[in-house]
Amino acid sequence: MSSHRSLAPAPVTRAKDPGRVLIFDTTLRDGEQSPGASLNLEEKLVIAQQLARLKVDIIEAGFPFASEGDFAAVQRIAEVVGQEDGPVICGLSRASKGDIQACARAIAPAAHNRIHTFIATSDIHLKHKLHKTRREVLEIVPEMVAYASSLCGDVEFSCEDAARSDPEFLYEVIEAAIAAGATTINIPDTVGYTTPDEFAQLIRDIDANVPNIHQAVISVHGHNDLGLVVANFLGALRSGARQLECTVNGIGERAGNAALEELVMAMHVRRQLFNPILGRPEESEEPLTAINTEEIYRTSRLVSNLTGMLVQPNKAIVGANAFAHESGIHQDGVLKNRTTYEIMDARTIGLKHNRISLGKLSGRNAFRSRLEELGYTLNPEDLNQAFQRFKELADRKRDITDLDLQTIVSGQAQQVNATYTLKLVQVSCGTNLCPTATVTLEDSQGGQRTTSAIGTGPVHAVCRAIDQLVKVPNELVEFSVQAVTEGIDALGVVTIRLRQGELLCSGYAADTDVVVASAQAFVGAINRLLVLSENPSIHPQHATVPASPSDQKAMVGSSPKGSY
């Protein structure tokens, strides 16, 4: 008998048991709340399409009531990605009629849609944020869940800050939500406070003390403030949770969310440990999730590029060093047998180092075909622009890799709806020379302006020149440069973060000339600052949503971009 068999609890069966572990991706909602990681509609759509290729079960596409931009993005994703054979498209809403109505309208075009509504249940939140009593919350929950159920057949309810809530009160709230029509109950560790044993016990207690829990799927959501969130989720899974709410690369509020790739690969590598939990034979090779693991690395790269949230080299599964071996002993072992020091094959997550035969003589059809093989489908206009960037790169770089192509497409998604476009950047620098930059920008009306500036280095000079042209107050928070591939002619990827008051925005660009990439990234960050300053989304630390008198009772008092 295997040593781990006795550790597996008896399988949990419910009327709503999906028979596998559902992956609920909230990269586009909670992940976007990472400081500086705001995305435009086109970027969100690109990520949503990749998440569909990854085969996530549910995409939480955003918070429709937060802003017109959020509403439009959720609605567009529902139209394009929410096909009959696609994932469930979900929108988040507070326990408020206005929020729920906006959410229902936004997700309506999807073949499979879900309203996800929430309210806080911990005494800390009730007293200091909601200013409500437990009785008032117990009145709001069934009313708002029933209202959501009248608009959508699939309703998820979350007890915000459940991990710090009084268990007896939590049981009452959950029972009321299910009785009102909730088909999924989410148990969030909103502030990353709990530990694996505690979280697993909480799920067991809910299962034992909520009479109608068998009518719903138990989901978990959590944050990584103590670095325990993945362990917490795996403990919850063993106790009966069947939906895991996570983000690509673990991005999200504060220390982030549970990382999708870590959860999926933990279940993949340790199938024998988790199989009995789902009532399967221990040696079953059937995947525990529907995830296409070979899309994991590509998805990680895409999200990193578009959000400007760089993946640390030692990050599990998708970090640059995840499959690297420096130690001579390790290298010797891997050469003799890969399993000596690797518990998974890099190819399982789609990590390949293929070089392609595309070059400066390659045609548009070959370029388009290769992009489609990589999972990218561009409209004619975007394809033309991406092809032009490819040809420009091919003139400067002899060997083009798949990573280069992915970087081109990722950068293409950031070129839309720009207030300013970089038309020219020229620098003069060197030993005993004062770094000087000349920059030309074109505005959205087609007007062009040029100026020059000096700086302590070429990038500093370029950024000062851009500042003089746009006159947008900002503070540089982060500047980073990475090479996409090996070689002296590699694309340099530049990420810049700018702060303006409470706004924090990222700009991302790639070029074989890091000075040009820096200028493009800086302009991209400026464009984002302008968009967000003109069309701000509501955020709990910044503002609250006004409610109509009839809706005041149902308002939870926090704003849409809350992390439940």
Secondary structure in CASP SS format (residue, H / E / C, confidence):
PFRMAT SS
TARGET T0000
AUTHOR 0000-0000-0000
METHOD secondary structure of the structure
MODEL  1
M C 1.00
S C 1.00
S C 1.00
H C 1.00
R H 1.00
S H 1.00
L H 1.00
A C 1.00
P C 1.00
A C 1.00
P C 1.00
V C 1.00
T C 1.00
R C 1.00
A C 1.00
K C 1.00
D C 1.00
P C 1.00
G C 1.00
R C 1.00
V C 1.00
L E 1.00
I E 1.00
F E 1.00
D E 1.00
T C 1.00
T C 1.00
L C 1.00
R C 1.00
D C 1.00
G H 1.00
E H 1.00
Q H 1.00
S C 1.00
P C 1.00
G E 1.00
A C 1.00
S C 1.00
L C 1.00
N C 1.00
L H 1.00
E H 1.00
E H 1.00
K H 1.00
L H 1.00
V H 1.00
I H 1.00
A H 1.00
Q H 1.00
Q H 1.00
L H 1.00
A H 1.00
R H 1.00
L H 1.00
K C 1.00
V C 1.00
D C 1.00
I E 1.00
I E 1.00
E E 1.00
A E 1.00
G E 1.00
F C 1.00
P C 1.00
F C 1.00
A C 1.00
S C 1.00
E H 1.00
G H 1.00
D H 1.00
F H 1.00
A H 1.00
A H 1.00
V H 1.00
Q H 1.00
R H 1.00
I H 1.00
A H 1.00
E H 1.00
V H 1.00
V C 1.00
G C 1.00
Q C 1.00
E C 1.00
D C 1.00
G C 1.00
P C 1.00
V E 1.00
I E 1.00
C E 1.00
G E 1.00
L E 1.00
S E 1.00
R E 1.00
A C 1.00
S C 1.00
K H 1.00
G H 1.00
D H 1.00
I H 1.00
Q H 1.00
A H 1.00
C H 1.00
A H 1.00
R H 1.00
A H 1.00
I H 1.00
A C 1.00
P C 1.00
A C 1.00
A C 1.00
H C 1.00
N E 1.00
R E 1.00
I E 1.00
H E 1.00
T E 1.00
F E 1.00
I E 1.00
A E 1.00
T C 1.00
S C 1.00
D H 1.00
I H 1.00
H H 1.00
L H 1.00
K H 1.00
H H 1.00
K H 1.00
L H 1.00
H C 1.00
K C 1.00
T C 1.00
R H 1.00
R H 1.00
E H 1.00
V H 1.00
L H 1.00
E H 1.00
I H 1.00
V H 1.00
P H 1.00
E H 1.00
M H 1.00
V H 1.00
A H 1.00
Y H 1.00
A H 1.00
S H 1.00
S H 1.00
L H 1.00
C C 1.00
G C 1.00
D C 1.00
V E 1.00
E E 1.00
F E 1.00
S E 1.00
C E 1.00
E E 1.00
D C 1.00
A H 1.00
A H 1.00
R H 1.00
S C 1.00
D C 1.00
P H 1.00
E H 1.00
F H 1.00
L H 1.00
Y H 1.00
E H 1.00
V H 1.00
I H 1.00
E H 1.00
A H 1.00
A H 1.00
I H 1.00
A H 1.00
A C 1.00
G C 1.00
A C 1.00
T C 1.00
T E 1.00
I E 1.00
N E 1.00
I E 1.00
P E 1.00
D E 1.00
T C 1.00
V C 1.00
G C 1.00
Y C 1.00
T C 1.00
T C 1.00
P H 1.00
D H 1.00
E H 1.00
F H 1.00
A H 1.00
Q H 1.00
L H 1.00
I H 1.00
R H 1.00
D H 1.00
I H 1.00
D H 1.00
A H 1.00
N H 1.00
V C 1.00
P C 1.00
N C 1.00
I H 1.00
H H 1.00
Q H 1.00
A C 1.00
V E 1.00
I E 1.00
S E 1.00
V E 1.00
H E 1.00
G E 1.00
H E 1.00
N C 1.00
D C 1.00
L C 1.00
G C 1.00
L C 1.00
V H 1.00
V H 1.00
A H 1.00
N H 1.00
F H 1.00
L H 1.00
G H 1.00
A H 1.00
L H 1.00
R H 1.00
S C 1.00
G C 1.00
A C 1.00
R C 1.00
Q E 1.00
L E 1.00
E E 1.00
C E 1.00
T E 1.00
V H 1.00
N H 1.00
G H 1.00
I C 1.00
G C 1.00
E C 1.00
R C 1.00
A C 1.00
G C 1.00
N E 1.00
A C 1.00
A E 1.00
L H 1.00
E H 1.00
E H 1.00
L H 1.00
V H 1.00
M H 1.00
A H 1.00
M H 1.00
H H 1.00
V H 1.00
R C 1.00
R H 1.00
Q H 1.00
L H 1.00
F H 1.00
N H 1.00
P H 1.00
I H 1.00
L H 1.00
G C 1.00
R C 1.00
P C 1.00
E C 1.00
E C 1.00
S C 1.00
E C 1.00
E C 1.00
P C 1.00
L C 1.00
T C 1.00
A C 1.00
I C 1.00
N C 1.00
T H 1.00
E H 1.00
E H 1.00
I H 1.00
Y H 1.00
R H 1.00
T H 1.00
S H 1.00
R H 1.00
L H 1.00
V H 1.00
S H 1.00
N H 1.00
L H 1.00
T H 1.00
G C 1.00
M C 1.00
L C 1.00
V C 1.00
Q C 1.00
P C 1.00
N C 1.00
K C 1.00
A C 1.00
I C 1.00
V C 1.00
G C 1.00
A C 1.00
N C 1.00
A C 1.00
F C 1.00
A C 1.00
H C 1.00
E C 1.00
S C 1.00
G H 1.00
I H 1.00
H H 1.00
Q H 1.00
D H 1.00
G H 1.00
V H 1.00
L H 1.00
K H 1.00
N C 1.00
R H 1.00
T H 1.00
T H 1.00
Y C 1.00
E C 1.00
I C 1.00
M C 1.00
D C 1.00
A H 1.00
R H 1.00
T H 1.00
I H 1.00
G C 1.00
L C 1.00
K C 1.00
H C 1.00
N C 1.00
R E 1.00
I C 1.00
S C 1.00
L C 1.00
G C 1.00
K C 1.00
L C 1.00
S C 1.00
G C 1.00
R H 1.00
N H 1.00
A H 1.00
F H 1.00
R H 1.00
S H 1.00
R H 1.00
L H 1.00
E H 1.00
E H 1.00
L C 1.00
G C 1.00
Y C 1.00
T C 1.00
L C 1.00
N C 1.00
P H 1.00
E H 1.00
D H 1.00
L H 1.00
N H 1.00
Q H 1.00
A H 1.00
F H 1.00
Q H 1.00
R H 1.00
F H 1.00
K H 1.00
E H 1.00
L H 1.00
A H 1.00
D H 1.00
R H 1.00
K C 1.00
R C 1.00
D C 1.00
I C 1.00
T E 1.00
D H 1.00
L H 1.00
D H 1.00
L H 1.00
Q H 1.00
T H 1.00
I H 1.00
V H 1.00
S H 1.00
G H 1.00
Q H 1.00
A C 1.00
Q C 1.00
Q C 1.00
V C 1.00
N C 1.00
A C 1.00
T C 1.00
Y E 1.00
T E 1.00
L E 1.00
K E 1.00
L E 1.00
V E 1.00
Q E 1.00
V E 1.00
S E 1.00
C C 1.00
G C 1.00
T C 1.00
N C 1.00
L C 1.00
C C 1.00
P C 1.00
T E 1.00
A E 1.00
T E 1.00
V E 1.00
T E 1.00
L E 1.00
E E 1.00
D E 1.00
S C 1.00
Q C 1.00
G C 1.00
G C 1.00
Q E 1.00
R E 1.00
T E 1.00
T E 1.00
S E 1.00
A E 1.00
I E 1.00
G C 1.00
T C 1.00
G C 1.00
P H 1.00
V H 1.00
H H 1.00
A H 1.00
V H 1.00
C H 1.00
R H 1.00
A H 1.00
I H 1.00
D H 1.00
Q H 1.00
L H 1.00
V H 1.00
K C 1.00
V C 1.00
P C 1.00
N C 1.00
E E 1.00
L E 1.00
V E 1.00
E E 1.00
F E 1.00
S E 1.00
V E 1.00
Q E 1.00
A E 1.00
V C 1.00
T C 1.00
E C 1.00
G C 1.00
I C 1.00
D C 1.00
A C 1.00
L C 1.00
G E 1.00
V E 1.00
V E 1.00
T E 1.00
I E 1.00
R E 1.00
L E 1.00
R E 1.00
Q E 1.00
G C 1.00
E C 1.00
L E 1.00
L E 1.00
C E 1.00
S E 1.00
G E 1.00
Y E 1.00
A E 1.00
A E 1.00
D E 1.00
T C 1.00
D C 1.00
V H 1.00
V H 1.00
V H 1.00
A H 1.00
S H 1.00
A H 1.00
Q H 1.00
A H 1.00
F H 1.00
V H 1.00
G H 1.00
A H 1.00
I H 1.00
N H 1.00
R H 1.00
L H 1.00
L H 1.00
V H 1.00
L H 1.00
S H 1.00
E H 1.00
N C 1.00
P C 1.00
S C 1.00
I C 1.00
H C 1.00
P C 1.00
Q C 1.00
H C 1.00
A C 1.00
T C 1.00
V C 1.00
P C 1.00
A C 1.00
S C 1.00
P H 1.00
S H 1.00
D H 1.00
Q C 1.00
K C 1.00
A C 1.00
M C 1.00
V C 1.00
G C 1.00
S C 1.00
S C 1.00
P C 1.00
K C 1.00
G C 1.00
S C 1.00
Y C 1.00
END
